[in-house]
Structures are given as C-alpha cells and as structure tokens.
Amino acid sequence: ILLIGIQSLSLPFLPMKSPGHVLSLKIRHFFKETGYLVYRHPHLFFWIPILITVGSVIGFLRFHEENRIWYLYSPSSAPSHYEHQVANEFFNDRGGKFWLEVAVTARDMGNVLRREYLDGIVDLTSHLQYNFTVPCDISISPNGQCSFDTLCTGQCNENTVIPIFNLIYRNSSSRLHPNFRLTYPTMHLYNDEFYVGEHFAGVEINKKTSRISSVKVIMLYFRTDKQNEEISATLDRWEKNIFQFAANFSLSHPRLNMTCNSDGMIAQEVRRNGMSCIPYFSISVSIVFCFILFTNRREHFSCDHSIVMALLGVMGPLMAVGTTFCVLALVGVPFNSITLVMPFLIIGVGSDDVFIIIHACKKTDKKAPLEEQIAETMEEAGPSITVTSATNILSFGIGVLTPTPAISIFCLYTAVGVAIDFIYQLTFFVAALVYEEKRQERRKLEDEEKPPIKGVTPIKKEENNNNEVEGKAPHHGFISTYTKWLSKWEIRLVLFLVLCVYWGVSLYGCKEMELRMDTTHLVMKSSPLNDVAYVYERFLWTEGQLVMVFVNKVPDLSNPDNQRAMLSLVDSFEKLPYSMGRNSTSFWLRHFLYHSTLYHNNKNAFEFYPMLDQWMQDSDGGGARWNDMVRLNRGHNGSVIGVDKFIFATACTMGDDASWNLRATLQHTWRDEASRWTKYNVTVFQSYSFYVDQLDSIGSTTLSTVIVAALTMDLACFLMIPSASSIVSSSVAMLSINVGVFGLLSLWGVNLDPISMCTTLMSIGFSVDFTAHISYHYYRNPLSWSSDERLADALKCIGWPMVQAGISTLFCITPLALIDSYMVRVFVKTLVLVIGLGLLHGIIFLPALLLTVGRSSPDSSKTIHPFDIDVSIETSFNNNTALQTLEQEKK
C-alpha cells in the first residue's frame, strides 16, 4: 500500500531498489561512461591490448606439456595417484622405470604357433633385443650405437621364454616330454618354472595332453631402469625409432602385425589427437570472417568498411587466444592437448560479441554526435555481453575446481580465454569501431552528395521516451505479429505438449547414459593404440592381468615366522576372486627358500642375508633375475643386513565376464586386501587403475559440478536481471536446454567420461547466452507495456544478433566434424545440440513462457508484485528525468 501511495505522488522520491536492480543500473552507467572514454582515447584502448598480446609471448619460455593420462584423467586425490607414487619411488632409485610392450599377432588373427609365424616372432624378438640400435654416447657404447641389450640393466632376458618355447614346441616329441611341460599359465622346464601368462594370450589348451596348442597373441616386454639422464635420453630415442619401425613393419613382413604400447606412445597419440585440430582452425576463422562480412553489410557504406570490421572482429578473439596460452604458460599452467578445442570456443564467443556490438551501433541515432553513438552502443551492448561472459566464466570457473586435472586445466584455459576476449572486445574492438566510424564520417564530409543511410532505423529518443511515459510501445511489424501469435493459448498449449515429448526423450537419454572410460576415446581412430586396445580388451585383460604388490615395510626375514607371514600375504592375494592362483605368481622369496634348502637345512640370522646376497648375484642359479623386484639394506661395510622393500606379481583372469565394472570391482578387492596388511605397508599397483578411480568419481563429480554451476548461473542472472519472472523463465529454459543436451548426447552415442563432463560444463555456460539475452532485454522494457510488446522489443533488439551468433558458432566448429576423433566429435555434437536447442528455446519456448508468466496487458487494475512496482517507479522516474534533460539540451 505504501509503495502504491508513493507511486501516486509526483515528488521526485527515489524508492528502495533491489541489489540486482541497482547493479543493473550501475553496469549500464559504467559502460556508457566507458563508451565516452573509449571515444576520447581510442588509441589507448586499441594499442594496449595489442601490446599485451605481443608482450605475453614471453610466456612460451616456460611452456610445458602434460599428457600423462594416468595423471590427467583421474581425480588428484584418487588412490591411483598414491599407487603410482609408490611405484615411482621404488624404481626411481635407479633413475625410474622404462617400459615398452610389443603385441604381435598374425595378419589373419590365427594361431601364431604355426612354424613360419613363430620363427618370425623369434627373429623379431632377437632383432629388437640385440640388433635394433640408435646413436648414443661412446661412454655407453664404444661404437656409438646402442641396442636395448646395451642399455638394459637388471632382468634383461624377459623375452627368452619365446625362443625356449619355440625350441621345444617345434619338435613334436619334445612337446610331450615329461621334463618339458608346455602348460598354461606356467611352463615347466625340469625344476624351473616360467610364467607365460604375461606373454601368451588367446591361448587354447589340448584337452588330451593339457599342453598349449594355440596362441593368438604374443607379447614382448622391454623393461629396464633409466639409470641416468644420458641413458634415459637414449632410451627415448630407441623408443621413438621403435614406433617408426612398428608403423612400417607390415611392409616388410607379410604374415605378422606388430603394435607398440608405452607411456611415450600414449602421450604421443593423445597429443596428436589434440594437434589434429590445428589445421582446421584457420578454416574456422575464415568462415567466421566471411559470415561477419556478409551478414553485417551496411547500405551506402563502402565494401572496405565491412571488410575492416569483419577483420577486426576476428582479430580480437585471436589475440585473446594467444594471450591466454602465453599468460597461463608464464604462470606455470601445463598445456594439454584437450585445450586446443578452446580456440574454437573463443572464436565463437568473440563473434557473438561482435554481432551484439555492431547491432547496437546500427540502432543508434545517426543524427547524434559520434561520441553519443559510441556511448549508447556501449550502454546497450555492454550489459548483454557482460551477462553471457560472466556466466561462461563462472561455469568454467567451477570446472576449474573439479579434482580431475584434465577437466580442471581445460576449464581454466577456457575461463581465462573468455575473460580476456570479453575485455578485448569491449576495448580493442570498440576502439577500432571508433576509428572506422570516424573514417566514414570523413568520407561523408568529402562527398556530401553521397545519399544518406537507408538501411538503419534511427532510435528517436524523444519518441521512445514519450512512448514509455505514455505507456505506448513501438510496433515492430512481423515480430509484433509473431509475439501476438505466441500469446494465443492454443499455440502455447501445443508448444507445451512438444516440450513434454522433448523432456521425456531427454530424460530417457539421461537414464541410459553409460559410465565408461576407454583409451580409444583419447586418440584418433587411425591411431595404432586402437589396435593395442583391441588386443588388450579382447585377449590380455580377459585371460590374464598382472597385479603388482609393493611391500614397503619388510620384517626381519631371517626369522622363519616372518617368512611364513610373507608367504601368507602372497597366498591371500592368490585366493582372491578371479585370481589365477600360485602358478601365475612371481615371488622371489619362494624361489630363494627352495634353492637355499638344497644347500643348508638350518639357517640363522648370520647366514640368511649373506646367502641371499650371494644368490641374487648368481645369474646361473636364477637369483639375479629377481634383482629388479627386491631392494636390499646394506650396512656400512656393504654387507646385506636386511630387505628394505620388495614387490611380487600375481595375475587374475576375467574370462567372458570381462568389463570395466568387473575390473573396478577387482581393483577394490585388491585394495581392500592390501589394507588388511597395513603393518607391512602393502600397496597394490595396476597400470590402468586410474580408469577405475575415474569411474568411481565421474558420476558424483559431474552431478555436483552441474548443480553448483546451475545455481551459480541463477545467481548471476539474479544480479544482472533483477526480475523474478525473467529469472524463473530463463532458469527453466536453461535447465530444459541442458537436460536436452545431456540426454540427446547419450542417444547420440556419447558416454559419461571426462570429455563429456567438459562439454556439459560448456553446455551450461553457453545455454545462458540464449536465455539471458532475451530475459535481460525483456526486463529492461517499461512495465507499462504489455508482455507481448515487451517481448517484441526484446526480440527486435537481440533476436537477430543471437541467431547470427548461433549460426557463426556452428560454422566455426563445422571443420572439426572432419576430424575422426571421439574427443573432437563430442565437442562438435555438444555445440550443435546446445546451439540448436538454445535457439529454439530463445526464439520460441522462452518467449512463450515469458508471455505465460507475464501480464498480457498493461491493465493497472491487476495485482502487481511490489518488486515490479519498484521497477516501474524507477522507470517512470528515469523517464521524467530523461525528458527534462532532453528539453534542456534542446534549449
């Protein structure tokens, strides 16, 4: 009642305003003053961004990449990070561990035990071990050429089981000899056991003889210590040459296929996947340039004007991209290949800003001084660009806080890129606009006979202000007709039914979204790692998978009770579900105790460790091959006084039950078993455990991140669009867009993984662009207008620039569709969906919702919310003040 009474008074009384309303007015005032400032000092706003971009190049001096997938794609607090740290600590005392795996299969994927095939694999094994050389320092090899055998320390004969097996298998009588049992997974030669489960996959057993009869995959392992920087660098060269050798192997061998797997190969292919975007970036920039050029032509303006504006329109985002990479490199943020998608997003966002600025400039009164035109352009475009940029920055900023490094790094690059682009477009591009408008004015003065501009409808402030005060809204032709058509209840009912179907399909897709991690999603379809993944998934992981167990707190093993405790520890892992049992276990203590009993029946503390030291130095007795798995404690005189730590390996097989869910279950089982032996500080390590951690966390992380991001978007909209009906409408539309994007992505063959999580955050940020623009301009119009009049004016102001922005972003990402990569395809699919659904919601569904919740006519007899009264008072007060100012200017 009090507010209504105040409204009826003619006193210039300033009412209480909501924080959001005050902020909105402050932002408009800030950008208007900024417009004056840019007009008066265009050289500063034009050249400072350029100088910053050029100066930031120094950041490349600190440029470094991070492509370790076990680090990037698992939460930073995940157990796999600790497990990798334990493994690194164990091997780093010898310079760290180098490993490379070679999978060999027949071209026809048949039995590789056929004579020619197995002989070829034996020759390949020998060639890679002894004859495949790379240049190295003479301190390592006197002839300056190093083979793997030259570089290797410790157990370098892991692959000798292959020629031994071949020697026995090729002789049919030897196969059935009682001293030569070619069984699986352990092969027995006299009293020695050789675990072949790690080398052979796709194994078939002869039911009559229980011997191996067929093998489809043979794995070769090259593992050693890096020792020092020189040997590490030589091993890296040897590894790269192996990759090249494998790529050309099929040309020289007609029967066999060879594929490699290593940390270096994975990092190389992940990097190549991201780098595949670079050649298409110039095409995207060219397409956006042409689109800006042809959709923003102004009548009676020379063609060079349009070319200059289009060129400067893409120059700002390009500068923002360069500055982002350089600045983040300067502060030590690592580069990751997934961040190469970011430039395409920045070009899309930057072109959106260009359309809004140019459209706002076209609407200004061309009879007004240029300074006023620029100020009015900034006042009109600045808040709209601020709303969308702020929400995008907040959305990606929340993604920075996610525990998965790959997601966090991508979101950081994108958030910083959007922020810098926001600054550059409202400074550099507007300053360029000032220069260009001044140039056009000079042309007009030089040629006064040039006809006036016909393609621009000037905004006459006198008429607009009078209309607002008198409660009359301008008619916008087709747009006004369209909004009146939308206001019909029959049309809105049909749209509601369409939305219900859309929501049903989207929710079904959300329900069917599959949680999955796959290495092939991180590389291109043409990558050799796809063949590696097939071999691992189809054969190795189904038939045998090694688990490394680190024991970091070893008791006094000269004590028989402690020996039995260690044997019990190993036995507990061998009895876990899906374990292959004792035959698959490699445990040095068992072999040592067996050999020691051949020479000594009674052992005491003074004999156990000297005997262990002697045994582990004896290559003939078999102890030397365990040096890689044991770390001994030595006294001051060099004698062994204990065992510091050791590892053992055992295997499991999943068979036909193999799946990521079962792999996750087994990983948890191993970790639970290790936790039972805390007094020995036991840790399990499996190369791909980070996948399991990602599977465990991705669902909850995605849900919590999406909820926080959505609430943050609502808060940002509340501060920028202080209207309850507009906020509710835009929030509902934003939720509808994101549910649709997520659900339709699922139906489009996209799984829930870190890549789709990145795109989900991108979807949340971009969905606000289409809802906030319409809601903001709808809110700005006087409440004396009816809902369809306010909506028509909002669509007139921002509808076409919004459509231009959506289409230009689609054009920008179109070249990426040519890249045969899951990662890139997910980004393309997400942007296609969020832009398509965003335009449908922004042009059709959101306007229908605003018409539903708004007042259909400016009938003052209807009940009005107090907040609306407050806004209308301020609008009326501002209009009166504007009229008084205008009259003074006329005088």
Secondary structure, DSSP 8 states (H G I E B T S, - for coil): -HHHHHHH--S-------HHHHHHHHHHHHHHHHHHHHHH-HHHHHHHHHHHHHHGGGGGGG--B---HHHHTS-TTSHHHHHHHHHHHHHHTTT-EEEEEEEEEETTS--TTSHHHHHHHHHHHHIIIII--EE--TTT-TTSEE-HHHH--S---GGGHHHHHHHHHTSHHHHT-TTEE--SSEEEETTEEEE-TTTEES-EE-TTT-SEEE-SEEEEEEEEE--SHHHHHHHHHHHHHHHHHHHTHHHH-SSEEEEEE-HHHHHHHHHHHHHTTHHHHHHHHHHHHHHHHHHS--TTS-HHHHHHHHHHHHHHHHHHHHHHHHHHHHTT--B-GGGGGHHHHHHHHHHHHHHHHHHHHHHS-TTS-HHHHHHHHHHHHHHHHHHHHHHHHHHHHHHHTSS-HHHHHHHHHHHHHHHHHHHHIIIIIHHHHHHHHHHHHHHHHH-TTS----S-----HHHHHHHHHHT-----THHHHHHHHHTSHHHHHHHHHHHHHHHHHHHHHHHH--B---GGGGSBTT-THHHHHHHIIIIIHHH-EEEEEEE-S---TTSHHHHHHHHHHHHHHHTSTTB--GGG-B-HHHHHHHHHHTT-S---HHHHHHHHHHHHT-TTTTGGGGGGGEEEEE-TTS-EEEEEEEEEEEEE--GGG--HHHHHHHHHHHHHHHHTTGGGTEEEE-TTHHHHHHHHHHHHHHHHHHHHHHHHHHHHHHHHS--HHHHHHHHHHHHHHHHHHHHHHHHTT--BSHHHHHHHHHHHHHHHHHHHHHHHHHHHS-TTS-HHHHHHHHHHHHHHHHHHHHHHHHHHHGGGGGS-BHHHHHHHHHHHHHHHHHHHIIIIIHHHHHHHHS-SS--TTS---HHHHHHHHHHHHHHHHHHHHHHHHH-
